[in-house]
Amino acid sequence: MKSEGQVRIPSGCAIAAVISKEGNKMSGEMITNAMKPMHDRSNGLGGGFAGYGIYPDYKDLYALHMFFDERATRKNCEAFLKERFEIVKSEIIPTRKIPSVTDEPIIWRYFVSPLKSVLAALQLDEKEFMVRTVTKINTEMKGAYVFSSGKNMGTFKAVGFPEDVGVFYRLEEYEGYSWTAHGRYPTNTPGWWGGAHPFTLLDYSVVHNGEISSYDSNRRFIEMFGYKCTLQTDTEVITYIMDYLLRVQKLTLGETASVIAAPFWSTIGTKKDEEDKKKHIFLRTVFSNLLITGPFSIVLGFNGGIMALNDRLKLRSMVVGEKNDKIFVASEEAAIRTMEPDAENIWAPAGGEPVIIHVKKGAY
């Protein structure tokens, strides 16, 4: 008989999230502990977290979290960054040594502001400039990898079980109004530091449980618009799809959900509202290559909110709960109960129906 760790678990991976609609801050310890009851959904090859509102003193600056393979790589990358940005602060990301997290790269962060002269010369807005800069580093600078690039948010990830990764990054020292988390059980791709979730671009972060059978189609389409999938895991493409649909195409969250988890044509055909029917026909036709097929449950984090979404057939578990101003999302109810023992209104969203939570305007 095969023991744990020797057998493939097709429903593996764990996701969790919590958000305060009032913008109240929560310690990263809460989301770290939420991953403990879902330990067996991971195999120690990847864990990570994204926190929002964690850098109030630098909230108007982009926080670049980076891995470097050696000191010389960091020096070269810094020289590159100085040509494009004002670097307001540069420091190693604090960690604590623990036996279960090993072989760590150099882990650094920079709080930066794009140089206006460079933006003017390139005739780019700062978000597009940031995307191109991150892509350039990750595809052309060997041994350097930007794994977080948003404002007033940050991603923390590593090879290890998620509850250990939270301890490694000292997440109890951070406070945010929203947190997402992931425990990885890679089935078709390697486990390495850059391949752990969340995957981020600007302030968008994605944690994902499942497998994308449409990956090649999705990747070929999105790479026509300058994105590059280099991180050896299918989840990466979801992040770029989100950025493309939300930032570039300016779709709403609901419309974006209707692209990546589009209703079946038979469902669209039964819609009574003609305008609604036309909209779904348009989205399915124009963005057909961005339909994500295969089993998945995801949580998208962004400045001011989260969106949780299942695939159309609901082939991966996801439950939602609430208590006072907080909304909780997780693969299992046990994770929600760890964060809030008295959570109420526990329910499982229908396949393809997004759960969208916004923080009160001005609260973050």
Phi, psi and omega in degrees: 000136179283142179263172178304136181096345180256350183241142179285131179252100188295338179261012183297176187088143180232139174234153177205155178202153173215142179215140175261119181293339178269358180079018179288143184278143179230141178292146176296346178296328181298312182287330176298313180294331181296337183277345185298314181290350178255022184308318186287353174280347179249168175230017176086006182259013176169132175210150180190168185216154169231131179240139181245137183084016187274348182237061184298330181287345181230032191295340180265005181248152174281131179260109178266114172264130188223146168256138173231144180278338178200167185297322181298323177297318179298317180298317179295320180292321178299320178298320177296315181297322182295337176285342187242338188226157159274119178268107184280323179211140179223127183199158173289143176283125183298134175222168172236141180290127173222148186299332187276351177241114187229172176058036182289142173283184169286126186244114190231159172222147178231135171257116192228159174228128181300139178290128182299326180296323179289318178300318180294319181294322181273348182055051179236148169283163191292330179291317177295322177298317179296316180300316181293324179293314179300315180298319181296315180297313186288338182256336188242343184255096184300131178086004177235140183211121174275118181248007174197137188211026182261178176264136176053035176207165178199150177251143180227115184212160186194173169276120182157174173287145187300322180294333176281323179297321177298320177292317180303317182272003177057047185295341177295346180271356180252151175229132180218160178275350180209140178223141169235158184211157181212138170242126191261140170229078185296134182247326184239357185224160185286158173264117177209167188303315181288340182271357176288154176269161000287155168261136187226157169206126191053227182267003178279131175227143183231129167245143193216133171244115178147194179223140183257105179283343179266015188306312184298317178296314179299315183296314181300320181292310186291331180287348174292343184252021172097353177282150179229124178267109187232000194260011171062036174205146186291334184297330182308321185293332179298318181299317181290324175298317179299313180298317182296314183287318185278312185274313185279308181276347177060036173285158173282169177299318179296318178294321178297318177298325180285349174271307187281336175232056188299143174299152175296152179302325179295326178290317179300321182296338181267359181293134182278324181284114185296322179294319178296319179297316180298320180297315182291325175296317179299311183297318181292328182281311185288322185247036184300328181284355179255006170293125179265118178253158186105167182286132175201149160229135184226156167234123174263123173260147176203164180299113178098006179175181174219159171225126176254141186208136172261161169293167187299330182263001179055057183269359174230144185285145174198128179235154182232143176218171180211158175199119183055240184266005185256141173243136183240142176227140178197164175291331182224147179300329181302325179292321177295317180295331176293320179285323182211097182303332183259025179304144184242168174052047177291126181210161180249117180298149177290157179300132176077002180255113185288145170253112186245123181237127176247144172282144179309134183304131179086000184267356182231000000 
